[in-house]
Amino acid sequence: MTFKALMATKSDDKIETNLIDMDESDLMPGDVSVAIDYSTVNYKDALALSGRLGIIAQFPLIPGIDFAGVVEASSHPGIAVGDRVVANSWGLSQTHHGGYAQKARLNGDWLVKIPAPLTTKDAMAIGTAGYTAMLSVLALEHGGITPDHGDILVTGANGGVGSIAIALLSGLGYRVVASTGRLDEAGYLRELGAAEIIDRGTLSEPGAPISSERWAGAVDSVGSHTLVNVLAQTKYRGVVTACGLAQGMDLPGTVLPFILRNVTLAGIDSVNAPQEVRIEAWSRLARDLDLNKLARTTQTIGLAAIPDVATRMFSGQVQGRTVVDVNA
């Protein structure tokens, strides 16, 4: 039986993608088979399709670091036919076929059952970006940052992580400051819950090693000089989460925020997070995320439109979250 898939191949160091008909017998080994409803385009997906950072480790391969769908066959304990499941990262789009297809076969340990009231489409409107945002919120809470501690800064605010982080944090009672290079889209950020909008240019250039205290915590998906400046302006005993590298993977700063203000820099890894952490994150997303705000962040495309969306991500032309209807 065949199904539609977006297949990535590599020739002369250039990655190409083509929409193909694939036979189920050509899927990789696994103890669970899933009929995929939706996938999504995350920043990491854009990096994978562009060939940057060598994310796709073998070719040919179906990209897509996450998907949501319904189990069609399972020999995995705790996963049954008919279960609605979501997969984020692990080896998807690196060494194992990913979510840009109508079918998947994989290790059941990589799956989380989608908690009510979320649908499979909601799960991919959230996607790895939103799941990463929730991991960041959990890290702020673990560091003792509550709404009465002060403002929370969200960088890369118009992107997937940023949009969901704003919606989550504002819903939990935090006052959110959103940093963006697209000030003309301030209305969108305020609809998600941002109380204040600042120009990313105030953070993206080299700055002082320590500056006036402005926020109790931050969710940063940008890295480089932006993250350094965020740390330099974080309040005493504040917490900053680092989950991205849109500006760069360097960290050209000093230890002063750590040794003078006891600031914590918390790394966020969505790829290899333990199962219990994933279950907690998805449970909290189901409880704490306003689905009306989630819908405001989302556009839907088909498999054929993925490469174009991925390219536009690098020029800052994609707002919020992009859901892929693999059956469209």
BELCORHU-V581285 format. One record per residue. N is the residue number from 1. PHI is phi in whole degrees, 0 to 359 (* if undefined). NEAR is the number of other ideal C-beta (glycine too) atoms within 12 Angstrom. D_FIRST is the distance of its C-alpha to the first C-alpha in Angstrom with 1 decimal. Layout:
n = <N	N>
phi = <PHI	PHI>
near = <NEAR	NEAR>
d_first = <D_FIRST	D_FIRST>
This chain:
n = <1	2	3	4	5	6	7	8	9	10	11	12	13	14	15	16	17	18	19	20	21	22	23	24	25	26	27	28	29	30	31	32	33	34	35	36	37	38	39	40	41	42	43	44	45	46	47	48	49	50	51	52	53	54	55	56	57	58	59	60	61	62	63	64	65	66	67	68	69	70	71	72	73	74	75	76	77	78	79	80	81	82	83	84	85	86	87	88	89	90	91	92	93	94	95	96	97	98	99	100	101	102	103	104	105	106	107	108	109	110	111	112	113	114	115	116	117	118	119	120	121	122	123	124	125	126	127	128	129	130	131	132	133	134	135	136	137	138	139	140	141	142	143	144	145	146	147	148	149	150	151	152	153	154	155	156	157	158	159	160	161	162	163	164	165	166	167	168	169	170	171	172	173	174	175	176	177	178	179	180	181	182	183	184	185	186	187	188	189	190	191	192	193	194	195	196	197	198	199	200	201	202	203	204	205	206	207	208	209	210	211	212	213	214	215	216	217	218	219	220	221	222	223	224	225	226	227	228	229	230	231	232	233	234	235	236	237	238	239	240	241	242	243	244	245	246	247	248	249	250	251	252	253	254	255	256	257	258	259	260	261	262	263	264	265	266	267	268	269	270	271	272	273	274	275	276	277	278	279	280	281	282	283	284	285	286	287	288	289	290	291	292	293	294	295	296	297	298	299	300	301	302	303	304	305	306	307	308	309	310	311	312	313	314	315	316	317	318	319	320	321	322	323	324	325	326	327	328>
phi = <*	257	210	277	210	264	258	260	233	230	216	53	65	245	269	239	235	219	279	231	264	239	271	301	294	268	291	285	297	174	258	223	248	232	273	282	265	217	232	201	246	263	300	295	297	298	299	297	290	279	88	290	67	61	295	284	265	212	228	288	208	279	286	104	277	206	198	223	187	239	292	259	206	204	242	268	302	87	245	240	304	97	295	270	228	230	236	233	64	51	263	298	70	242	236	227	307	257	268	275	197	271	223	212	228	199	290	298	295	274	255	236	291	285	282	294	265	293	265	296	291	303	300	270	294	283	60	298	299	289	298	294	300	293	300	292	298	299	292	298	296	299	278	85	275	249	304	282	282	133	296	242	272	237	268	56	297	280	281	296	299	299	299	290	299	297	299	294	296	295	294	271	100	281	272	254	255	255	258	211	266	242	295	290	255	301	299	300	292	291	297	283	127	292	269	212	241	235	283	300	298	285	240	271	256	306	226	291	294	212	224	301	286	236	223	279	194	204	244	246	244	251	77	51	300	300	296	299	291	299	298	294	249	275	292	304	63	282	230	239	259	244	223	200	216	301	273	166	265	281	223	276	232	232	274	303	300	280	265	261	239	58	288	255	256	256	283	242	246	267	284	246	302	299	302	294	289	297	297	298	299	291	295	291	299	296	273	256	269	288	291	291	293	301	298	294	273	249	238	236	228	258	304	294	271	302	303	295	297	299	295	291	300	290	257	67	260	246	261	66	244	244	269	252	275	288	255	285>
near = <15	15	32	27	38	43	32	37	21	22	13	8	11	13	31	22	38	22	24	23	18	28	15	23	13	21	29	27	18	30	21	35	35	48	29	45	35	46	54	56	51	53	42	42	48	38	28	41	40	28	24	22	20	17	32	36	19	19	25	23	35	48	48	51	46	54	55	43	41	32	35	27	24	25	17	24	11	18	29	19	17	15	27	35	44	49	50	48	37	34	29	45	49	28	24	30	44	52	50	50	47	38	39	48	38	42	25	29	21	35	41	38	32	37	26	15	15	32	24	35	32	35	46	48	46	52	50	50	52	51	51	47	51	43	42	47	46	36	35	41	28	19	27	18	37	20	22	12	24	27	33	50	52	53	52	48	52	41	50	48	45	52	49	52	58	51	46	43	46	33	27	28	19	37	26	42	39	45	45	41	31	27	21	14	27	23	17	27	38	23	24	41	37	36	26	25	32	31	21	35	18	23	38	28	16	16	26	17	21	25	24	13	25	30	42	35	47	54	53	50	46	41	33	30	31	44	43	39	40	48	47	36	39	46	32	23	21	35	41	46	45	38	46	38	27	40	32	17	17	15	26	21	30	21	17	20	34	24	13	20	29	20	36	27	30	30	24	37	24	40	29	18	29	16	21	12	25	36	25	25	38	40	22	28	43	30	20	33	41	28	26	16	32	38	23	26	44	35	25	27	28	25	40	20	26	43	29	21	36	38	22	22	34	20	15	24	20	36	30	44	49	37	42	47	32	40	23	19>
d_first = <0.0	3.8	6.9	10.6	12.9	16.6	17.2	20.8	22.4	26.1	28.5	32.3	32.2	30.5	27.1	24.9	21.8	19.2	16.4	13.3	9.6	8.2	5.6	5.9	8.0	10.3	11.4	15.0	16.5	17.5	18.4	16.9	13.4	14.0	12.7	15.0	17.4	19.8	21.0	24.4	26.5	29.2	32.0	30.5	27.3	29.6	31.3	28.1	27.0	30.5	30.8	33.8	34.5	31.7	29.4	26.2	27.1	24.4	22.4	19.7	18.9	17.3	20.6	21.5	23.8	22.8	20.5	20.6	18.1	17.5	16.7	13.7	14.8	18.0	20.5	22.7	26.1	26.7	23.2	21.7	18.8	19.7	21.8	22.0	22.2	23.2	23.1	25.8	26.3	26.6	24.6	22.2	22.6	24.9	23.4	20.1	17.2	18.5	18.0	17.3	13.6	11.6	10.6	13.0	13.9	17.7	21.0	22.1	25.5	24.4	23.7	26.4	26.1	27.0	30.4	31.6	32.4	29.9	26.6	23.5	24.8	28.2	26.9	25.6	28.7	30.4	28.0	29.4	32.4	33.4	32.8	35.0	37.6	37.7	38.2	41.1	42.6	42.5	44.3	47.0	47.5	47.6	50.3	52.3	51.9	52.4	53.0	56.8	56.7	56.2	53.8	50.3	49.3	45.7	45.2	42.4	42.6	40.5	37.5	34.8	36.7	40.0	38.9	37.5	40.5	43.0	41.4	41.4	44.9	46.5	45.1	46.6	50.0	50.3	51.9	49.5	50.5	47.8	48.1	46.4	46.9	46.0	49.0	48.3	45.4	47.8	47.2	43.5	44.7	47.4	45.0	43.0	46.3	48.0	51.8	52.7	51.2	52.4	51.8	49.8	52.4	54.8	52.7	51.0	54.1	56.1	58.4	60.9	60.0	61.0	61.6	62.5	60.4	58.1	55.1	54.5	51.0	48.2	44.5	44.0	40.9	42.9	44.8	47.5	50.8	49.4	48.8	52.2	54.0	52.2	53.4	56.9	57.2	55.8	58.3	59.8	57.3	54.5	50.8	48.5	44.8	43.2	39.4	39.0	40.4	40.2	43.7	43.6	43.2	46.9	49.4	52.8	54.9	57.5	57.8	60.3	58.1	57.2	60.8	62.7	60.6	58.5	55.3	52.0	49.1	45.9	42.8	39.5	36.4	33.1	31.0	32.3	34.0	34.2	32.1	35.2	36.1	32.6	32.9	36.4	35.4	32.7	35.0	37.7	35.5	34.7	38.5	40.1	38.1	39.1	35.9	37.9	38.7	35.1	34.1	36.9	35.5	32.0	30.3	26.6	24.6	21.1	19.2	21.0	24.4	24.1	26.0	28.8	29.4	29.4	32.1	34.2	34.3	36.6	39.1	39.3	37.8	35.2	36.6	35.3	31.6	28.6	25.5	22.1	20.0	16.6	15.4	18.5>
